[in-house]
Amino acid sequence: MTDQPGREPARDPQDLERLLIERQWVGDIDGMVALFEPDAVIDTGAAELTRGHEAIRALFEAFAESGRKFQRGEQRPAAINGDLALTSTRLADGSITSEVARRQRDGTWLWVIDRYSVAW
């Protein structure tokens, strides 16, 4: 599902990370948010989960203001079971992310859960 004509949707769960990074690097915060379901959650490691598009947008705006940029890592093949997929990436610093994506009615994929680091 794409919210803007011309914006590439994630046709495979493996596309989500690449699209997130590409959109961040060009300052497309709305495009970043569009990769998540409306009620998605992000676990950044803070005490509270980031819930929903409004909070996710605020999180990405804060990243943009700080100048931090996401970097590509080594993606593991997605584990897909029906309309759910588990994605994960090992980043250059050794941390590992994990995400759950869901196939949408139009066949595209959106994240529903994003955990920045599985280590604690």
NUTISE-821449 format. One record per atom (N, C-alpha, C, O, CB): atom name; x, y, z; residue number from 1; residue in one letter. Coordinates in pm, whole numbers, plus 50000, padded with zeros to 5 digits. Each point is the difference from the previous one (the first is absolute). Glycine has a CB too. Example, Ala and Ser with C-alpha at 12.3 -4.5 7.8 and 13.67 -1.06 7.14 Angstrom:
2
[r N,[51319,49431,50780],1,A]
[r CA,[49911,50119,50000],1,A]
[r C,[50090,50120,50000],1,A]
[r O,[50104,49998,50066],1,A]
[r CB,[49707,49885,50059],1,A]
[r N,[50154,50222,49803],2,S]
[r CA,[50082,50119,50006],2,S]
[r C,[49923,50109,50073],2,S]
[r O,[50051,50111,50017],2,S]
[r CB,[50067,49826,49768],2,S]
END
This chain:
120
[r N,[50086,49883,50000],1,M]
[r CA,[49914,50117,50000],1,M]
[r C,[50090,50122,50000],1,M]
[r O,[50090,50010,50083],1,M]
[r CB,[49723,49868,50039],1,M]
[r N,[50164,50213,49788],2,T]
[r CA,[50081,50121,49993],2,T]
[r C,[49910,50120,50023],2,T]
[r O,[49887,50004,49951],2,T]
[r CB,[50275,49887,49889],2,T]
[r N,[49886,50206,50234],3,D]
[r CA,[49917,50115,50032],3,D]
[r C,[50027,50117,49907],3,D]
[r O,[49938,50106,50015],3,D]
[r CB,[50057,49819,50221],3,D]
[r N,[50096,50059,49671],4,Q]
[r CA,[50033,50110,49909],4,Q]
[r C,[50032,49942,49863],4,Q]
[r O,[50082,49908,49989],4,Q]
[r CB,[50006,50234,50203],4,Q]
[r N,[49850,49910,49704],5,P]
[r CA,[50032,49949,49866],5,P]
[r C,[50150,50013,49973],5,P]
[r O,[50062,50101,50032],5,P]
[r CB,[49707,49962,49887],5,P]
[r N,[50287,49832,50022],6,G]
[r CA,[50142,50003,49968],6,G]
[r C,[50090,49949,50111],6,G]
[r O,[50117,49973,49975],6,G]
[r CB,[49833,50215,49879],6,G]
[r N,[49999,49798,50267],7,R]
[r CA,[50081,49949,50111],7,R]
[r C,[49998,49849,49993],7,R]
[r O,[49893,49938,49998],7,R]
[r CB,[50057,50264,50147],7,R]
[r N,[50166,49739,49851],8,E]
[r CA,[50012,49854,49987],8,E]
[r C,[49949,49929,50125],8,E]
[r O,[50043,50031,50111],8,E]
[r CB,[50155,50001,49737],8,E]
[r N,[49711,49873,50135],9,P]
[r CA,[49955,49921,50116],9,P]
[r C,[50094,49882,50024],9,P]
[r O,[50078,49964,49912],9,P]
[r CB,[49683,50104,50043],9,P]
[r N,[50231,49874,50161],10,A]
[r CA,[50076,49879,50033],10,A]
[r C,[49922,49880,49946],10,A]
[r O,[49897,49962,50056],10,A]
[r CB,[50206,50144,50154],10,A]
[r N,[49945,49837,49683],11,R]
[r CA,[49934,49884,49941],11,R]
[r C,[50049,49869,50062],11,R]
[r O,[49944,49893,49975],11,R]
[r CB,[50029,50235,49812],11,R]
[r N,[50131,49882,50293],12,D]
[r CA,[50060,49887,50070],12,D]
[r C,[50041,50053,50137],12,D]
[r O,[50042,50115,50009],12,D]
[r CB,[50042,49770,49774],12,D]
[r N,[49906,50037,50323],13,P]
[r CA,[50038,50052,50132],13,P]
[r C,[50147,50045,50005],13,P]
[r O,[50035,50086,50079],13,P]
[r CB,[49794,49764,50023],13,P]
[r N,[50255,50091,49813],14,Q]
[r CA,[50142,50038,49996],14,Q]
[r C,[50017,50143,49947],14,Q]
[r O,[50106,50060,50021],14,Q]
[r CB,[49956,49698,49945],14,Q]
[r N,[49839,50297,49966],15,D]
[r CA,[50008,50136,49946],15,D]
[r C,[49991,50106,50108],15,D]
[r O,[50048,50112,49981],15,D]
[r CB,[49853,49803,49809],15,D]
[r N,[50037,50053,50322],16,L]
[r CA,[49968,50102,50100],16,L]
[r C,[50123,50073,50052],16,L]
[r O,[50000,50123,50009],16,L]
[r CB,[49803,49742,50053],16,L]
[r N,[50301,50062,49973],17,E]
[r CA,[50121,50065,50054],17,E]
[r C,[50060,50095,49897],17,E]
[r O,[50032,50115,50032],17,E]
[r CB,[50012,49685,50113],17,E]
[r N,[49972,50151,49732],18,R]
[r CA,[50060,50084,49895],18,R]
[r C,[49918,50127,49980],18,R]
[r O,[50056,50109,49990],18,R]
[r CB,[50036,49686,49897],18,R]
[r N,[49777,50190,50106],19,L]
[r CA,[49914,50116,49978],19,L]
[r C,[50008,50097,50117],19,L]
[r O,[50002,50122,49979],19,L]
[r CB,[49845,49736,49883],19,L]
[r N,[50157,50090,50260],20,L]
[r CA,[50011,50088,50117],20,L]
[r C,[50128,50083,49993],20,L]
[r O,[49996,50121,50020],20,L]
[r CB,[49873,49713,50117],20,L]
[r N,[50241,50102,49834],21,I]
[r CA,[50129,50070,49993],21,I]
[r C,[50001,50101,49886],21,I]
[r O,[50041,50115,50018],21,I]
[r CB,[50073,49683,50079],21,I]
[r N,[49841,50160,49786],22,E]
[r CA,[49997,50092,49885],22,E]
[r C,[49916,50123,50031],22,E]
[r O,[50040,50112,49969],22,E]
[r CB,[49989,49694,49876],22,E]
[r N,[49856,50174,50215],23,R]
[r CA,[49911,50112,50030],23,R]
[r C,[50059,50090,50108],23,R]
[r O,[49985,50122,49993],23,R]
[r CB,[49819,49737,49944],23,R]
[r N,[50262,50082,50161],24,Q]
[r CA,[50061,50084,50102],24,Q]
[r C,[50109,50089,49939],24,Q]
[r O,[50008,50119,50030],24,Q]
[r CB,[49942,49705,50144],24,Q]
[r N,[50133,50118,49741],25,W]
[r CA,[50112,50073,49942],25,W]
[r C,[49955,50117,49913],25,W]
[r O,[50076,50096,49983],25,W]
[r CB,[50053,49693,50022],25,W]
[r N,[49749,50207,49939],26,V]
[r CA,[49951,50112,49921],26,V]
[r C,[49903,50088,50080],26,V]
[r O,[49942,50094,49945],26,V]
[r CB,[50086,49767,49848],26,V]
[r N,[49954,50108,50335],27,G]
[r CA,[49914,50083,50086],27,G]
[r C,[49852,49976,49984],27,G]
[r O,[49920,50087,50034],27,G]
[r CB,[50256,50079,49956],27,G]
[r N,[49784,49718,49960],28,D]
[r CA,[49859,49967,49979],28,D]
[r C,[49942,49933,50124],28,D]
[r O,[49981,49878,50003],28,D]
[r CB,[50060,50097,49749],28,D]
[r N,[49931,50105,50349],29,I]
[r CA,[49948,49947,50126],29,I]
[r C,[49862,49937,49980],29,I]
[r O,[49973,49893,50056],29,I]
[r CB,[50157,50281,50070],29,I]
[r N,[49784,49890,49796],30,D]
[r CA,[49868,49940,49974],30,D]
[r C,[50016,49864,49933],30,D]
[r O,[49925,49907,50030],30,D]
[r CB,[49974,50323,49949],30,D]
[r N,[50197,49759,49930],31,G]
[r CA,[50026,49873,49934],31,G]
[r C,[50050,49894,50096],31,G]
[r O,[49969,49882,49984],31,G]
[r CB,[50080,50242,49810],31,G]
[r N,[50029,49917,50305],32,M]
[r CA,[50047,49907,50103],32,M]
[r C,[49882,49948,50080],32,M]
[r O,[49986,49880,50022],32,M]
[r CB,[50236,50239,49991],32,M]
[r N,[49693,49973,50031],33,V]
[r CA,[49883,49963,50081],33,V]
[r C,[49908,49908,49920],33,V]
[r O,[49938,49910,50057],33,V]
[r CB,[50077,50308,50068],33,V]
[r N,[49976,49805,49743],34,A]
[r CA,[49911,49920,49915],34,A]
[r C,[50042,49854,49991],34,A]
[r O,[49924,49918,49949],34,A]
[r CB,[50030,50288,49921],34,A]
[r N,[50165,49759,50178],35,L]
[r CA,[50045,49861,50000],35,L]
[r C,[49949,49922,50121],35,L]
[r O,[50030,49881,50014],35,L]
[r CB,[50173,50193,49861],35,L]
[r N,[49721,49992,50210],36,F]
[r CA,[49947,49939,50123],36,F]
[r C,[49848,50002,49996],36,F]
[r O,[49940,50094,49950],36,F]
[r CB,[50264,49977,50179],36,F]
[r N,[49734,49824,49926],37,E]
[r CA,[49855,50001,50017],37,E]
[r C,[49964,50113,50097],37,E]
[r O,[50083,50039,50082],37,E]
[r CB,[49901,49710,49874],37,E]
[r N,[49893,50305,50035],38,P]
[r CA,[49960,50112,50085],38,P]
[r C,[50017,49978,50150],38,P]
[r O,[50028,50095,50073],38,P]
[r CB,[49815,49960,49749],38,P]
[r N,[50142,49821,50225],39,D]
[r CA,[50011,49973,50143],39,D]
[r C,[50130,49926,50035],39,D]
[r O,[50009,49934,50104],39,D]
[r CB,[49742,50058,49908],39,D]
[r N,[50350,50019,49901],40,A]
[r CA,[50128,49932,50022],40,A]
[r C,[50069,50051,50126],40,A]
[r O,[49972,50109,50049],40,A]
[r CB,[50050,49859,49703],40,A]
[r N,[50071,49949,50299],41,V]
[r CA,[50081,50039,50116],41,V]
[r C,[50148,49987,49964],41,V]
[r O,[50041,49911,49926],41,V]
[r CB,[49776,50015,50234],41,V]
[r N,[50261,50166,49897],42,I]
[r CA,[50145,49996,49988],42,I]
[r C,[50057,49995,50140],42,I]
[r O,[49965,50080,50087],42,I]
[r CB,[50033,50048,49692],42,I]
[r N,[50092,49776,50242],43,D]
[r CA,[50073,49988,50126],43,D]
[r C,[50141,50053,49976],43,D]
[r O,[50083,49931,49941],43,D]
[r CB,[49778,49867,50135],43,D]
[r N,[50164,50323,49971],44,T]
[r CA,[50131,50062,49982],44,T]
[r C,[50095,49967,50115],44,T]
[r O,[50117,50035,49997],44,T]
[r CB,[49773,50149,49875],44,T]
[r N,[50057,49747,50229],45,G]
[r CA,[50078,49973,50119],45,G]
[r C,[49965,50095,50114],45,G]
[r O,[50045,49982,50113],45,G]
[r CB,[50138,49933,49743],45,G]
[r N,[49736,50187,50114],46,A]
[r CA,[49953,50092,50104],46,A]
[r C,[49897,49928,50086],46,A]
[r O,[49954,49892,49964],46,A]
[r CB,[50089,50311,49887],46,A]
[r N,[49921,49857,50260],47,A]
[r CA,[49905,49937,50092],47,A]
[r C,[49864,49976,49935],47,A]
[r O,[49935,49900,50030],47,A]
[r CB,[50185,50210,50158],47,A]
[r N,[49837,49980,49726],48,E]
[r CA,[49869,49990,49936],48,E]
[r C,[50016,49964,49853],48,E]
[r O,[50095,50043,49934],48,E]
[r CB,[49811,50124,50227],48,E]
[r N,[50001,49753,49787],49,L]
[r CA,[49996,49971,49858],49,L]
[r C,[49948,50122,49924],49,L]
[r O,[49919,50075,50053],49,L]
[r CB,[50045,49678,49994],49,L]
[r N,[50083,50265,49832],50,T]
[r CA,[49949,50104,49912],50,T]
[r C,[49883,49938,49926],50,T]
[r O,[50017,49902,49927],50,T]
[r CB,[50211,50215,50047],50,T]
[r N,[49650,49940,50044],51,R]
[r CA,[49879,49938,49946],51,R]
[r C,[49927,50092,49903],51,R]
[r O,[49972,50115,50032],51,R]
[r CB,[50007,49754,50179],51,R]
[r N,[49991,50079,49671],52,G]
[r CA,[49916,50071,49905],52,G]
[r C,[50075,50099,49914],52,G]
[r O,[50111,50042,50032],52,G]
[r CB,[49705,49929,50126],52,G]
[r N,[50120,50066,49732],53,H]
[r CA,[50063,50088,49902],53,H]
[r C,[50045,50134,50057],53,H]
[r O,[50108,50048,49967],53,H]
[r CB,[49753,49842,49863],53,H]
[r N,[50058,50171,50254],54,E]
[r CA,[50036,50132,50055],54,E]
[r C,[50130,49991,50080],54,E]
[r O,[50090,50083,49983],54,E]
[r CB,[49666,49981,50027],54,E]
[r N,[50254,49837,50076],55,A]
[r CA,[50121,49984,50083],55,A]
[r C,[50119,49957,49914],55,A]
[r O,[50113,50043,50025],55,A]
[r CB,[49743,49896,50172],55,A]
[r N,[50120,49977,49704],56,I]
[r CA,[50107,49956,49911],56,I]
[r C,[50053,50120,49921],56,I]
[r O,[50121,50014,49984],56,I]
[r CB,[49777,49754,49998],56,I]
[r N,[50012,50317,49969],57,R]
[r CA,[50042,50121,49929],57,R]
[r C,[50087,50087,50091],57,R]
[r O,[50104,50050,49956],57,R]
[r CB,[49686,49942,49904],57,R]
[r N,[50168,50028,50264],58,A]
[r CA,[50078,50081,50095],58,A]
[r C,[50138,49940,50022],58,A]
[r O,[50099,50072,50008],58,A]
[r CB,[49689,50001,50104],58,A]
[r N,[50219,49794,49898],59,L]
[r CA,[50129,49932,50018],59,L]
[r C,[50091,50027,49880],59,L]
[r O,[50117,50034,50018],59,L]
[r CB,[49771,49787,50119],59,L]
[r N,[50060,50164,49742],60,F]
[r CA,[50081,50021,49881],60,F]
[r C,[50036,50147,49981],60,F]
[r O,[50107,50031,49948],60,F]
[r CB,[49785,49770,49948],60,F]
[r N,[50020,50289,50145],61,E]
[r CA,[50035,50143,49995],61,E]
[r C,[50115,50030,50096],61,E]
[r O,[50089,50080,49967],61,E]
[r CB,[49673,49977,49974],61,E]
[r N,[50237,49881,50175],62,A]
[r CA,[50111,50019,50095],62,A]
[r C,[50130,49946,49943],62,A]
[r O,[50105,50062,50017],62,A]
[r CB,[49733,49922,50174],62,A]
[r N,[50157,49901,49740],63,F]
[r CA,[50120,49948,49933],63,F]
[r C,[50051,50101,49898],63,F]
[r O,[50120,50026,49993],63,F]
[r CB,[49799,49738,50041],63,F]
[r N,[49989,50292,49886],64,A]
[r CA,[50039,50096,49897],64,A]
[r C,[50066,50122,50062],64,A]
[r O,[50100,50049,49948],64,A]
[r CB,[49712,49871,49906],64,A]
[r N,[50131,50130,50255],65,E]
[r CA,[50057,50117,50067],65,E]
[r C,[50139,49971,50056],65,E]
[r O,[50085,50089,50005],65,E]
[r CB,[49684,49987,50051],65,E]
[r N,[50254,49800,49987],66,S]
[r CA,[50130,49965,50059],66,S]
[r C,[50107,49977,49894],66,S]
[r O,[50119,50000,50029],66,S]
[r CB,[49760,49898,50164],66,S]
[r N,[50077,50082,49683],67,G]
[r CA,[50095,49971,49893],67,G]
[r C,[50039,49854,49990],67,G]
[r O,[50077,49962,49911],67,G]
[r CB,[50006,50266,50118],67,G]
[r N,[49865,49688,50061],68,R]
[r CA,[50031,49856,49993],68,R]
[r C,[49939,49939,49876],68,R]
[r O,[49888,50033,49961],68,R]
[r CB,[50121,49956,50289],68,R]
[r N,[50066,49922,49689],69,K]
[r CA,[49951,49930,49881],69,K]
[r C,[50010,49850,50022],69,K]
[r O,[50099,49950,50052],69,K]
[r CB,[49972,50242,49800],69,K]
[r N,[49825,49737,50107],70,F]
[r CA,[50004,49855,50004],70,F]
[r C,[50101,49952,49896],70,F]
[r O,[50018,50062,49895],70,F]
[r CB,[49740,49925,50181],70,F]
[r N,[50307,49904,49955],71,Q]
[r CA,[50096,49939,49909],71,Q]
[r C,[49952,49860,49963],71,Q]
[r O,[49931,49934,50078],71,Q]
[r CB,[50259,50200,50022],71,Q]
[r N,[49846,49823,49782],72,R]
[r CA,[49966,49863,49960],72,R]
[r C,[50085,49902,50076],72,R]
[r O,[50115,50027,50036],72,R]
[r CB,[49817,50052,49736],72,R]
[r N,[50011,49807,50252],73,G]
[r CA,[50071,49892,50064],73,G]
[r C,[49986,49874,49917],73,G]
[r O,[49963,50004,49883],73,G]
[r CB,[50000,50099,50343],73,G]
[r N,[50066,49785,49837],74,E]
[r CA,[49987,49871,49934],74,E]
[r C,[49864,49942,50035],74,E]
[r O,[49976,49959,50114],74,E]
[r CB,[50276,50001,49894],74,E]
[r N,[49658,50037,49894],75,Q]
[r CA,[49865,49949,50023],75,Q]
[r C,[49997,49849,49992],75,Q]
[r O,[50059,49941,49909],75,Q]
[r CB,[49847,50270,49999],75,Q]
[r N,[50025,49727,50186],76,R]
[r CA,[49972,49857,49993],76,R]
[r C,[49879,49981,49909],76,R]
[r O,[49917,50091,49989],76,R]
[r CB,[50178,49866,50245],76,R]
[r N,[49893,49929,49700],77,P]
[r CA,[49879,49974,49922],77,P]
[r C,[49878,50005,50092],77,P]
[r O,[50003,49949,50112],77,P]
[r CB,[50129,49909,49723],77,P]
[r N,[49762,50201,50117],78,A]
[r CA,[49877,50009,50079],78,A]
[r C,[49943,49861,50024],78,A]
[r O,[50001,49916,49910],78,A]
[r CB,[49952,50312,49996],78,A]
[r N,[49998,49749,50214],79,A]
[r CA,[49926,49877,50032],79,A]
[r C,[49853,50034,49980],79,A]
[r O,[49941,50075,50078],79,A]
[r CB,[50236,49840,50091],79,A]
[r N,[49764,50030,49728],80,I]
[r CA,[49862,50033,49963],80,I]
[r C,[49909,49883,50031],80,I]
[r O,[50030,49885,49965],80,I]
[r CB,[50052,50270,49854],80,I]
[r N,[49807,49875,50248],81,N]
[r CA,[49897,49901,50029],81,N]
[r C,[49866,50065,49968],81,N]
[r O,[49949,50079,50079],81,N]
[r CB,[50192,49807,50103],81,N]
[r N,[49803,50080,49704],82,G]
[r CA,[49874,50060,49959],82,G]
[r C,[50015,50149,49977],82,G]
[r O,[50080,50043,49917],82,G]
[r CB,[49797,49782,50210],82,G]
[r N,[50047,50253,49947],83,D]
[r CA,[50002,50145,49985],83,D]
[r C,[50091,50070,50099],83,D]
[r O,[49998,50123,50010],83,D]
[r CB,[49773,49862,49905],83,D]
[r N,[50310,49939,50159],84,L]
[r CA,[50095,50059,50096],84,L]
[r C,[50143,49968,49958],84,L]
[r O,[50027,49895,49942],84,L]
[r CB,[49804,50086,50243],84,L]
[r N,[50259,50111,49846],85,A]
[r CA,[50141,49978,49969],85,A]
[r C,[50084,50057,50114],85,A]
[r O,[49971,50106,50054],85,A]
[r CB,[49984,49902,49696],85,A]
[r N,[50151,49919,50284],86,L]
[r CA,[50098,50047,50097],86,L]
[r C,[50123,50041,49921],86,L]
[r O,[50058,49919,49928],86,L]
[r CB,[49853,49930,50259],86,L]
[r N,[50129,50277,49827],87,T]
[r CA,[50120,50049,49935],87,T]
[r C,[50102,50037,50106],87,T]
[r O,[49963,50032,50113],87,T]
[r CB,[49904,50053,49689],87,T]
[r N,[50260,49909,50163],88,S]
[r CA,[50104,50038,50095],88,S]
[r C,[50125,50041,49924],88,S]
[r O,[50025,49957,49887],88,S]
[r CB,[49881,49886,50287],88,S]
[r N,[50172,50241,49892],89,T]
[r CA,[50122,50053,49939],89,T]
[r C,[50109,50011,50106],89,T]
[r O,[49974,50044,50112],89,T]
[r CB,[49891,50083,49717],89,T]
[r N,[50257,49832,50134],90,R]
[r CA,[50117,50024,50086],90,R]
[r C,[50064,50130,49952],90,R]
[r O,[50039,50012,49884],90,R]
[r CB,[50000,49737,50160],90,R]
[r N,[49971,50347,50046],91,L]
[r CA,[50057,50129,49966],91,L]
[r C,[50152,49998,50018],91,L]
[r O,[50055,49908,50060],91,L]
[r CB,[49731,50204,50008],91,L]
[r N,[50280,49990,49879],92,A]
[r CA,[50147,50007,50004],92,A]
[r C,[50055,49997,50142],92,A]
[r O,[50110,49951,50023],92,A]
[r CB,[49883,50179,49765],92,A]
[r N,[49930,49922,50309],93,D]
[r CA,[50047,50000,50139],93,D]
[r C,[49976,49866,50069],93,D]
[r O,[50029,49986,50119],93,D]
[r CB,[49926,50259,49890],93,D]
[r N,[49991,49656,49919],94,G]
[r CA,[49976,49868,50056],94,G]
[r C,[49860,49981,50055],94,G]
[r O,[49961,49887,50030],94,G]
[r CB,[50277,50104,50021],94,G]
[r N,[49686,50117,49964],95,S]
[r CA,[49864,49985,50052],95,S]
[r C,[49911,49938,49892],95,S]
[r O,[50029,50007,49881],95,S]
[r CB,[50003,50192,50272],95,S]
[r N,[49860,49740,49893],96,I]
[r CA,[49908,49931,49910],96,I]
[r C,[49860,50055,50021],96,I]
[r O,[49951,50010,50113],96,I]
[r CB,[50191,49780,49890],96,I]
[r N,[49794,50247,49887],97,T]
[r CA,[49862,50047,50005],97,T]
[r C,[49907,49884,49970],97,T]
[r O,[50042,49900,49940],97,T]
[r CB,[50028,50334,49991],97,T]
[r N,[49807,49779,50109],98,S]
[r CA,[49898,49901,49960],98,S]
[r C,[49869,50075,49978],98,S]
[r O,[49967,50094,50072],98,S]
[r CB,[50148,49717,50058],98,S]
[r N,[49812,50144,49770],99,E]
[r CA,[49875,50065,49964],99,E]
[r C,[49898,49894,49958],99,E]
[r O,[50036,49893,49952],99,E]
[r CB,[50087,50316,49976],99,E]
[r N,[49750,49824,50092],100,V]
[r CA,[49891,49916,49951],100,V]
[r C,[49925,50084,49898],100,V]
[r O,[49959,50113,50027],100,V]
[r CB,[50021,49755,50193],100,V]
[r N,[50003,50074,49662],101,A]
[r CA,[49926,50065,49892],101,A]
[r C,[49874,49919,49971],101,A]
[r O,[49993,49880,50027],101,A]
[r CB,[50220,50216,49872],101,A]
[r N,[49687,49974,50047],102,R]
[r CA,[49876,49932,49963],102,R]
[r C,[49967,50033,49854],102,R]
[r O,[50011,50115,49957],102,R]
[r CB,[49904,49893,50284],102,R]
[r N,[50046,49889,49685],103,R]
[r CA,[49956,50021,49861],103,R]
[r C,[49865,50071,50004],103,R]
[r O,[49910,49961,50074],103,R]
[r CB,[50216,49831,49843],103,R]
[r N,[49861,50311,50002],104,Q]
[r CA,[49878,50077,49991],104,Q]
[r C,[49908,49939,49893],104,Q]
[r O,[50044,49915,49922],104,Q]
[r CB,[50078,50294,50154],104,Q]
[r N,[49755,49833,49921],105,R]
[r CA,[49903,49945,49904],105,R]
[r C,[50045,50015,49855],105,R]
[r O,[49966,49917,49915],105,R]
[r CB,[49854,50135,50248],105,R]
[r N,[50258,50053,49809],106,D]
[r CA,[50046,50022,49863],106,D]
[r C,[50129,49926,49968],106,D]
[r O,[50056,50016,49892],106,D]
[r CB,[49834,50206,50115],106,D]
[r N,[50158,49696,50088],107,G]
[r CA,[50121,49919,49978],107,G]
[r C,[50129,50066,50043],107,G]
[r O,[50105,49936,49998],107,G]
[r CB,[49776,49964,49816],107,G]
[r N,[50114,50227,50225],108,T]
[r CA,[50121,50067,50049],108,T]
[r C,[50019,49968,50148],108,T]
[r O,[49915,49938,50063],108,T]
[r CB,[50056,50249,49767],108,T]
[r N,[50143,49856,50224],109,W]
[r CA,[50034,49969,50139],109,W]
[r C,[50023,50127,50080],109,W]
[r O,[50056,50097,49949],109,W]
[r CB,[50045,49686,49977],109,W]
[r N,[49856,50215,50201],110,L]
[r CA,[50026,50108,50095],110,L]
[r C,[50047,49940,50131],110,L]
[r O,[49959,49890,50037],110,L]
[r CB,[49868,50259,49853],110,L]
[r N,[50259,49924,50179],111,W]
[r CA,[50042,49955,50133],111,W]
[r C,[49890,50025,50101],111,W]
[r O,[49929,50100,49992],111,W]
[r CB,[50311,49947,49950],111,W]
[r N,[49746,49861,50154],112,V]
[r CA,[49908,50016,50112],112,V]
[r C,[50076,50010,50131],112,V]
[r O,[49952,50060,50096],112,V]
[r CB,[49871,49814,49778],112,V]
[r N,[50296,50067,50131],113,I]
[r CA,[50086,50006,50119],113,I]
[r C,[50143,50020,49951],113,I]
[r O,[50044,49934,49906],113,I]
[r CB,[49801,49916,50233],113,I]
[r N,[50227,50242,49925],114,D]
[r CA,[50140,50024,49966],114,D]
[r C,[50078,50011,50131],114,D]
[r O,[49974,50088,50082],114,D]
[r CB,[49964,50032,49700],114,D]
[r N,[50157,49791,50237],115,R]
[r CA,[50086,50005,50119],115,R]
[r C,[50141,50033,49954],115,R]
[r O,[50060,49925,49923],115,R]
[r CB,[49796,49905,50204],115,R]
[r N,[50195,50283,49920],116,Y]
[r CA,[50130,50049,49954],116,Y]
[r C,[50116,49909,50040],116,Y]
[r O,[50100,49993,49929],116,Y]
[r CB,[49809,50236,50085],116,Y]
[r N,[50078,49702,50096],117,S]
[r CA,[50108,49911,50042],117,S]
[r C,[49940,49886,50079],117,S]
[r O,[49921,50021,50092],117,S]
[r CB,[50245,50169,49913],117,S]
[r N,[49874,49685,49960],118,V]
[r CA,[49949,49886,50074],118,V]
[r C,[50085,49971,50122],118,V]
[r O,[49964,49915,50082],118,V]
[r CB,[49944,49991,49706],118,V]
[r N,[50205,50161,50225],119,A]
[r CA,[50086,49982,50119],119,A]
[r C,[49951,50091,50112],119,A]
[r O,[49947,50108,49974],119,A]
[r CB,[50251,49832,49880],119,A]
[r N,[49819,50016,50269],120,W]
[r CA,[49967,50084,50114],120,W]
[r C,[50092,49977,50114],120,W]
[r O,[49986,50062,50105],120,W]
[r CB,[49781,49938,49825],120,W]
END
